[in-house]
């Protein structure tokens, strides 16, 4: 099969032939139909996070099941599915306590080291990114990395739910659990930030302030922001405090930038909660004024929107089908697998909310 192979940081991905194995007991072989290009992959390409090479990147996709292992009962060939990087074992303390996104036994969903790899080239293993590797014509994954959806859902839209939508909306609905009538600020209006804005709208926030550069703010307004701040021309914290009379109830950072994370905390009022969604580069510290903690302000992180993806993703699909969640406008461009490096460039330049690579 064709796949986009990662050979190390600060190098373009290369389109190469990669061998994919047959599914074992609880594994599923699926044909990739659509894969979103997410900023998280770019962190590894740019070297802000490390990953062994060679590897096939990509972690936001939807596809069609081709073959299942003999122990798989949840899905069958022909089913349409969304893949999720929150692969869960189902029986560790985190899974059993309702936090499968924090599964501490993901090793049980992978092949043992002394067995044939899922992906290979000329007999040598190719690393699987996030237990998925979606920048490829096919995927071989554990069944607990998939959720079944109706066959009439457009798979390019469904792909967005595989990461960006679930991460952004989940941070609002699951991690922060914002209250109806609350005030919200979202720093960053890429795919994840736009999903957080829509989550706040769906949850009933009365004021949703989008913070980004001018060209992205029109999309934020279209998807639910009630107010905007051009962070390149204004002090975002002061602007938010002025709009709200002291600060927001909830804030979200959806970029992964130290300064924005600190502003995210600074703009909340006493008793408010700041949630950092973005992947701040490894080794960087986020600094906050310690005395602010005496006012019961909270700074917290989130992992993939605190998802229980087999519950959450079908709900988000229902929101889309009901017209309450706009996925159509979140797709700025569509391309082919060969366009993956251009998709990264457009993302870094702020030209797109999401590029979706189409395999059919």
Helices and strands as residue ranges (DSSP letters): E 2-6, E 14-17, E 19-20, E 27-37, H 39-45, E 55-56, E 61-68, E 80-83, H 93-96, G 100-102, G 106-109, E 119-121, E 124-125, E 127-128, G 129-131, E 138-142, G 143-145, E 146-149, H 155-161, H 164-170, I 171-176, E 183-187, H 191-203, E 207-212, H 214-223, E 227-230, H 236-244, E 248-253, H 258-266, E 268-276, G 290-295, E 298-301, G 304-306, H 309-321, G 328-330, E 333-335, G 337-339, H 340-348, E 355-358
